[in-house]
């Protein structure tokens, strides 16, 4: 880790937690914290015309990256972007129909296309690095900036299937019928993601996160082969910033994820935080894991739920508070305010009481 | 267990496996084995007019219950019905729009309605018991017949939300804001499900299964409180037949599920069968866990995948082969034929070789 960068941060609690060092309170940020639950985000998005136009206009992307920080004393910013920028830069044609998930105009299924697949020229992703650079400048050292990408497997899901899916049938049929072709896609993706995250770090990202949104849909023995082994290759090649790995539904493989070379493992809300802390054994940090739907409760119940999560992780260094998945568009803003305040206040009290405990 | 019933079965391998007794091969049945992947099912359904009409006409329900047995040497039949019959009988008005999931015309949200909720009169579910009786008669002892219900929590999900959901936001908001009301619904559901399953057993069901389809969406500490504790009450009250508990995404709670009083725990395809076998310690049977999408591969790959699952469970008594979730409508029929044949043949070979192993 580049220590000079950390030294310039006014609030480096996220980086300290990632390095398993003590912090005055548990740092908190929220997946999709720059998003549709914020009226100011919707205004900027309307100005941009669409989600993709917003993501591809660095000045506006930086603007929305900072918006949640203006409202809440969050301990990190995450650059506004999408997990599927790489296959878009490979020429698959990313599109978002209103109210639907992502879609690729040219899904990747033919043997010829797969065998000639190459990692994209990074110049086609310059808009992301520019957004990182502009966000970093605008933050002027308030908190660390997180960069990210979809994992090689999650990228492959969308690349082969062409869109989201309940069962990833096309992808999984390829896994059984033409395993070689799936591995070829994953290899190219892994090299592309490593280059892409390193370029985000060079542009100013203080930490990077791998979103393995669909790895949890794999059969038990397939997760290592088709998802984790490729994430591991990426962690081996990341230089200069700590890494976070999040697999939604990753419970069966948490132990293996913790040994993949990442600095932190993200937990969804179904994970047993106490068991995960034990499994981590102080060797890897953990991030999570409040159910995003808990934010639909009245503020006092949100505070209860936040305390419960903090109790389950305990006050030892190495916990980053987050939701167990992205914040939902209809989330009440006052719930987020109550959450951030409670996490800071209660975790500071936990630390104050901790020395008295055996 | 009523031994006289078992004694009349020509193939009792399912019941033997549930009782952790040796069988000549691993018994196999498939969740939703009577379903849309079978042309003859689609014909009968067209004759009935709709899914619900089919489920509510005992003669036709019995007809489709037996259809998969005519094609494949499966080791069990499961009565054709729906997991949501109980709330329908409570008066919530179950409906299925074409191509969509279930929907309730009168979702349960108001305090007054919830406080006056009662378990339904079993006479309103007579069509299910008639379907069990007719199926049992038509089977004439070939294989055991499985009865089933949705779990109290899964019923509550649909009853409160009114339909399927990505996040069960209404239900979970009630969990945080009015925990008392959710518990009230779950208590009534648990009593209703126990009565309902006992009546299916009286009508001839040889085993009963609890489908906890959505329990796996609960926050870690909530699963015991809002799902498993109510399933446990049911198992305490079931008389005369072994029970199977299946929670999709249940990985974090498998140990607790195994101690809930059920005879078998169902595993989805993400579960680690080897770890589950160890955890079960020969005290509870396991059911599962091939990825339903593996059936979209060529027959030879289906056989490979089946062998891999059998290897992961091993030849010791107490494994029932199944998919990790319901069979998909577009599944090729020849894949199912290959699967059933391979499970029988390979598991018989496993047993033959087992004594030679240390």
Interface residues (C-beta under 8 A of the other chain):
Chain A: X167 X168 X169 X172 X173 X176 X177 X216 X217 X218 X219 X220 X221 X223 X249 X251 X252 X269 X270 X271 X272 X273 X289 X290 X291 X292 X293 X294 X296 X297 X298 X301 X302 X304 X305 X308 X312 X324 X328 X330
Chain B: X167 X168 X169 X172 X173 X176 X177 X216 X217 X218 X219 X220 X221 X223 X249 X251 X252 X269 X270 X271 X272 X273 X289 X290 X291 X292 X293 X294 X296 X297 X298 X301 X302 X305 X308 X312 X324 X328 X330
